[in-house]
Amino acid sequence: NSNKMVIINGEPLTFSTFSKSSLDWNSCMSSCYQMASCLAVHYFEPNPECQIFEIGKILNIKKLYSFPGKMMAVKMLSDPTQCSSTSDGNSMRGEISTKSTYQNYSITVDQDIWTITASPQFTCPDSFRLFHRVLGMWCLGVVISEPTSQLVSSEECIQKYGGVLSGFDSMDEINFMIDITVPLFSSTKSYPWYGYWINGIRKETCRFSNQTGSACSGIKGFTLTDPLLSNTNFYIWGFDSQPNGMSDGLGTSNCVVIRINGKNGGGMDDIPCDGSQSGSVYINGYMCGLRPNES
């Protein structure tokens, strides 16, 4: 845990709600430290009661000097090199970060008033992972389905999750996908690869057989609609001369899958949008992405 509890003499000044318990002071602090959503606790020694304030429920704390019986402990990110007794020496910020949620807060000090500003809480659907992309928060999920077309998968992603077929913005996103899908691979289906639809449709101007020219090379030949994709460096094509759809004489491989086998990922492949890559790629689902819910 990279947090610490900073103890001051103080009291809550502006707040909405809190929970309370009969814990003693040390247990009160420990409870907040272990509770992901807890930001601060207040304790009044003459009338002992542990008051627990969650992120977003408390806006201001008043620091006291002449009333040592009123104590507060405020959770914030720890600087492992020091443990300061002054606000200036502490990070004055904190966060909740799980696989599918994120929220942060910062604390500013004006004389004796600590003001807490919290971000929204970002939440992904169940089984989706939250990624911090350059352009914003992004929820990414592997959706397993029967073999189906790119269009049907895209529509299901919209209808079920309000999302789009996702691209990949980082190696972390690809590794997330590989970790989930490699154990699902079955050699009994007689396909060397399982494929999962991802964002990308070949541009009309790049659909000619034996297409050449830099404007249509690699991912440049595809229209991408993932709204928070900051780069295309992680459209990593398969080493078997992918994309090869415009050199096969058919001119029908206009959609993109990411491939995996029983050991690892196999890069991207351009295949027909109806999934009819006979004997080569078994369509086992799709990558769905969306902006997280904010609350």
SULNOR-V490554 format. One record per residue. RES is the residue in one letter. SS is DSSP state (H for helix, E for strand, L for the rest). OMEGA is omega in radians with two decimals (* if undefined). Layout:
res/ss/omega
RES/SS/OMEGA
RES/SS/OMEGA
//
This chain:
res/ss/omega
N/L/-3.07
S/L/3.14
N/E/2.96
K/E/3.07
M/E/3.12
V/E/-3.03
I/E/3.05
I/E/2.87
N/E/-3.08
G/E/3.14
E/E/3.08
P/E/-3.09
L/E/3.13
T/E/-3.09
F/E/3.11
S/L/-3.10
T/L/3.02
F/L/3.02
S/E/-3.09
K/E/3.12
S/E/-3.12
S/L/3.14
L/L/3.02
D/L/-2.99
W/H/-3.12
N/H/3.11
S/H/3.10
C/H/3.11
M/H/-3.13
S/H/3.13
S/H/3.13
C/H/-3.13
Y/H/-3.08
Q/H/-3.10
M/L/-2.99
A/L/-3.02
S/L/-3.11
C/E/3.09
L/E/-3.06
A/E/3.00
V/E/3.12
H/E/-3.11
Y/E/-3.12
F/E/-2.98
E/H/-3.12
P/H/3.12
N/H/-2.89
P/L/3.09
E/L/3.12
C/E/3.11
Q/E/-3.03
I/E/-3.11
F/E/3.12
E/E/3.12
I/L/-3.13
G/L/-3.11
K/L/-3.14
I/E/-3.06
L/E/-3.07
N/E/3.04
I/E/3.09
K/E/3.09
K/E/-3.09
L/L/3.12
Y/L/-3.01
S/L/-3.09
F/L/-3.05
P/L/3.13
G/L/3.12
K/E/-3.07
M/E/3.01
M/E/2.99
A/E/-3.06
V/E/-3.13
K/E/3.04
M/E/3.14
L/E/-3.04
S/L/2.91
D/L/-3.01
P/L/-3.08
T/L/-3.09
Q/L/3.04
C/L/-2.98
S/L/3.09
S/L/3.14
T/L/3.14
S/H/-3.10
D/H/-3.08
G/H/3.14
N/L/-3.07
S/L/-3.12
M/L/3.06
R/E/3.13
G/E/-3.13
E/E/2.90
I/E/-3.13
S/E/3.04
T/L/-3.13
K/L/-3.04
S/L/3.13
T/E/3.06
Y/E/3.02
Q/E/3.08
N/E/3.10
Y/E/3.07
S/E/-3.09
I/E/3.06
T/E/-3.07
V/E/3.04
D/E/-3.03
Q/L/-3.08
D/L/-3.09
I/E/3.01
W/E/3.14
T/E/-3.06
I/E/3.10
T/E/-3.08
A/E/3.02
S/L/2.95
P/L/2.98
Q/L/-3.14
F/E/-3.06
T/E/3.10
C/L/3.03
P/L/3.09
D/L/3.10
S/L/3.04
F/L/3.12
R/E/3.12
L/E/3.10
F/E/3.12
H/E/3.13
R/E/3.10
V/L/-3.07
L/L/3.11
G/E/-3.14
M/E/-3.08
W/E/3.06
C/E/-3.11
L/E/-3.14
G/E/2.99
V/E/3.14
V/E/-3.14
I/E/-3.13
S/L/2.99
E/L/3.11
P/L/-3.11
T/L/-3.08
S/L/3.08
Q/H/-3.11
L/H/3.13
V/H/3.11
S/H/3.13
S/H/-3.14
E/H/3.11
E/H/3.09
C/H/3.11
I/H/-3.01
Q/H/-3.09
K/H/-2.97
Y/H/-3.05
G/L/-3.05
G/L/3.07
V/E/2.96
L/E/-3.00
S/L/2.89
G/L/3.11
F/L/-3.08
D/L/-3.09
S/L/3.07
M/H/3.09
D/H/3.14
E/H/3.12
I/H/-3.13
N/H/3.06
F/H/3.14
M/H/-3.11
I/H/-3.12
D/H/-3.14
I/H/-2.92
T/H/-3.12
V/H/3.12
P/H/-3.12
L/H/-3.07
F/L/3.10
S/L/-3.14
S/H/-3.11
T/H/-3.12
K/H/3.07
S/L/3.03
Y/L/3.09
P/L/-3.08
W/E/2.79
Y/E/3.12
G/E/3.10
Y/E/-3.11
W/E/3.02
I/E/-3.07
N/E/3.07
G/E/3.03
I/E/-3.09
R/E/3.13
K/L/3.11
E/H/-3.09
T/H/-3.11
C/H/-3.05
R/L/3.13
F/L/3.12
S/L/-3.11
N/L/3.13
Q/L/3.07
T/L/3.13
G/L/-3.03
S/H/-3.10
A/H/-3.10
C/H/-3.09
S/L/3.09
G/H/-3.08
I/H/3.11
K/H/-3.13
G/H/-3.05
F/E/3.00
T/E/-3.13
L/L/-3.09
T/L/3.01
D/L/-2.93
P/L/-3.09
L/L/3.10
L/L/-3.07
S/L/-3.13
N/L/3.11
T/L/-3.09
N/L/-3.05
F/L/2.81
Y/L/-3.03
I/L/-3.04
W/E/3.10
G/L/-3.09
F/L/3.12
D/L/3.04
S/L/3.06
Q/L/-0.11
P/L/-3.07
N/L/-3.04
G/L/-3.13
M/L/3.09
S/L/-3.11
D/L/3.12
G/L/-3.10
L/L/3.12
G/L/-3.10
T/L/-3.06
S/L/-2.95
N/L/3.10
C/E/-2.98
V/E/2.98
V/E/2.88
I/E/-3.03
R/E/2.99
I/E/2.95
N/L/-3.07
G/L/-3.10
K/L/-3.01
N/L/3.05
G/E/-3.13
G/E/3.12
G/E/-3.13
M/E/3.11
D/E/3.03
D/E/-3.10
I/E/3.08
P/L/-3.04
C/L/3.08
D/L/3.09
G/L/-3.03
S/L/3.07
Q/L/-2.92
S/L/3.04
G/L/-3.04
S/L/-3.07
V/E/3.07
Y/E/-3.10
I/E/-3.05
N/E/3.14
G/E/-3.08
Y/E/3.07
M/E/-3.14
C/E/3.14
G/E/3.13
L/E/3.01
R/L/-3.14
P/L/3.00
N/E/3.12
E/E/3.14
S/L/*
//
